[in-house]
Amino acid sequence: MNEKEHMTVKELPQGERPYERFETAGAAALSEAELLAIILRTGIGGETAVELSERVLVNIGGSIIGLNHITLEELRCMQGIGKVKAIQLKCIAELSKRLSMTQAKKTLVFNSPNTIAEYYMEAYRHLEKEHVLAIFLNGKNRFLGDYLLSTGTVNQTLVSARDIFKKALHIGAVFFMLLHNHPSGDPTPSKQDILITRKMKEAGSIMDIELIDHIIIGDNRYISIREAGLF
């Protein structure tokens, strides 16, 4: 058996131990592979934990951000990544999203499309299908909750006015916003996006529950249909 096979992080040669580098130089000094190695702990088949992590990164596109685009089953199929390690890696991706949203929530202002987009950006910019969200507010523009309206194909989704207003009435919303992602990364609104926005604004006027914006999330970019003057 190769002496590195199933070697834990602590058993690595002194100069290859990410734990020690973390303690002496801090997390910022570690590579993504070293950070992943601390989580995975062991290598397999002659690979150290760091080498295994480097291979995982190559397989997901060269960056830890690729964990958002790979399924649990795809991870499990990688040599050296079983059920437990796959779950650990997907948990890292989810924690990253939640940390980003928690940080953004501190400055969340619902009359500012920029802060809304920042809050939802990490959760929505990596999705491979369109997801449409309704965000509900009270009469003082305070957050009441959000509700996933639809999960569509890459280029099509269905939005029901009935679903929106049923939920809005149930929780006592006075205002609402729409938000959805473009998997292409380009947040430019389509004709369908604009038509749906205008339809929901008209329906909201009838129901006395006002649509105040529709934000489209791209890859680290967004467009506010209200700011663009499209409704």
NORMO-V527201 format. One record per run of one state. SS is the DSSP state (A for helix, B for strand, O for the rest). FROM is the first residue (numbers start at 1). LEN is the number of residues. Records with the same first field share a line. If there is no record, write none. Layout:
SS: FROM-LEN / FROM-LEN
//
This chain:
O: 1-7 / 12-2 / 17-1 / 26-1 / 30-2 / 41-1 / 43-6 / 60-4 / 69-3 / 77-6 / 106-7 / 125-6 / 138-5 / 152-9 / 172-3 / 182-9 / 208-2 / 218-4 / 225-7
B: 8-1 / 42-1 / 131-7 / 143-9 / 175-7 / 210-8 / 222-3
A: 9-3 / 14-3 / 18-8 / 27-3 / 32-9 / 49-11 / 64-5 / 72-5 / 83-23 / 113-12 / 161-11 / 191-17
//
